[in-house]
Amino acid sequence: MPELTLAEDARAEGVRHVLPMATRGNGSMNEIDKLEALRRSLLTAELDEGETQALADRMGVRTLCDGEVLVAEGDLCQTLFLQAAGAIQFYRERAGNEEILYQMHVGECVGTRSFIDGSAYVFGLRSVGDSTVLTLESAALEAMEEGHPRLLYKVMRAFVLITHATLARLRLEDEDLRNYLLKSGGRY
């Protein structure tokens, strides 16, 4: 079964804010680019245009060079990261060896748990090539509660969708691995 991108998965699930994103060669993003990046994400699946704009206004932009670490393993960070352009790898160090766990696709988010409870990252995040991420601080979202009372609730619902999408992908990958091992008799 071919792997679908997050945007294709979202379209299949009926998410309405999935559009192609234009990126600038210099890595900078203007407000329109931020909106386009948000629309490609499950984070805004239930937001209207006004709420999406309000969220974009509170988000920061971080541009990374090839190999630059966004978050190191064990760091405490209450920031949500949304992949806007380029590629970010999840990695971890074990017994002196580096293990690549996953490479994010444009539109994917990471850090939902740390955003909520401030827990330490169990893996590191590093740029592969030049990349851009949108950032959302926990305090910035909470500050929107008065002006946009339903926004906080909708973003938390989106966290559940994001987590569910991750678990669904992991289940499919686990099933593929099991099928491979059973068909090959455990030999590779």
N, C-alpha and C positions, 0 to 999 in steps of 0.2 A: 504494500500500500504506500503510495507516494506521500511524503511529508508535506503538510500544508503550512504555509506561513501563518503568522498570527492574524494578519489581515484577511486571508482566505478563510481561516477558521471563524473569524468574527462575522464575515459575510454569510457563511453557512448557518450561523446561529442567529442571523437577522439583526446584527448590530448595525446601527445606521451611520455612525461616524467613522467610516473607513474610506480614506481617500489617499491617493498617491501623494508623497511629500517631495517638494522641491528643496534641494539643499544647495547652499552656497559653497563655492570652491574654497573660500577662506575660512570656513568653519563657523562663521558668525551666523546668528539667527535673528531675523527680525520678528516682529509680533505675528505676522502672517505665518511665518514658518513655525512658530511655537503653536499656533492654533492648528496647523496642519498636522504637526507631530502628535498633538493631543487627540485629534480626531482619529488617528490610526490606532489608538490604544483602547483597550477595554476600560481604561480608567474613566473615559467619558461616555461609555455606552448608554447611560441613562440621563446624561446631562443635556439640557437645551443649549442653544447658542449663547445665550446670556451667561449661563453658568459656566460654560466652557471658556468663554472670554474672561470671566472673573477668576477662574482657576489659572488660566494662562498668565494673567497679570501678577499672580502671587508666585509663579514658578521662576526659578533661576535657570541659567544656562551654563553648562560647564563643558568646555572643549578640552579634549585630551589628545596627546600625541601618542604615537606608537609605543607600546610598552609601559605607558604611564599608569600607575596604580590609582584607581578611584577610591577604593576602600581596601585596606589590608585585612587579612584574616585576624579575627579577634578584636577589631576596632568596634567601639561603641558609636552608633550613629543613628539619629532619628530622622533620616532623610530618605525620601522615596526617590528612586532614580528611574527615569523613563528613557529608553534608548531612542534617540531621535535620528541619528545618522551614524554610520560606521558599524563597528562591532566591539562588544565587550565580552570578555571571557570570565567565567567563574573558574577559579583555580584554588588548589590547596596544597600545602606542603606536608608530606608524610615521610618521616625517616630520611630526610635529605632529598627526597624525590618530589618533583612537582607533578601534580595530577590535574589535568584539565577536565572539569566536570561538565561544562556546558558553554555554549556560545549564544548570547542573546540575539534575537532578531529585532529589527526596527519595530517599534510599537510595544515591545514588552517592558514590563516594570519589574523591578527588584527592590526588596527592602520593606515589604509590607509589614512583616513581623517587627522588625527593628523600629519602623516608623511608629508603631503602636506602643511597644513596650520598652524600647531602648536597648534591646538585647544585643549582644555582641555577634558580629558576623562569623559564621562557621566556615566561610570561604572568603577568598579575596576576589576583587573585581579589577580587571586590567584591560586597557584598550588594546585592540589588535588593529594596527593602522591608526589613522586619525579618526576620532569619533566625537560625537556630541551627545550629551545627555541633558534632559531637563531635570531639575531638582525641585523637590517640594519639602519644605521643613514642616514638621508636625505643628509647631507654633503658628506658622503662616496659615495653615488650614483651619486651626481652631479660631484664629482671629476673624475668619469669614463667617462664623456662626451667626452673628447678629444681622449682617447685611444679606446673607443667603442661608436662612435656617435649614433648608432641605438639602443644601449642597453637601454638608458634612455627612449626613445620612446616605446620600447617593454615592459618595466616594467610598464610604465603608462597605456599601453593597458591592461596589466595583472591586474592592479588595477580595471579597468572597469569590467573585467571578474570576479574577486573576488567579487566585489560589486553586480554584476548581480546574481552570484550564491547565495549570501546571501539573496537577495531579493526574488529569486525563492523559496528558502527554507522557508522563512517567509510566502510567499503566500500559499504554501502547508500546513504549520502548521495552518495558519488562516483558510483555507478551512476545514481542519480536525476538528478544534475547532467548526466552524459553523455547520458542519454536526452533530457533537456530540450533540450540544445544540438543534438543530432542532429535532433530532431523540429522544432525551430524554425529550423534552418539557422544557428544561432549568433546569431540576432537576439533581442533582449529589449527 
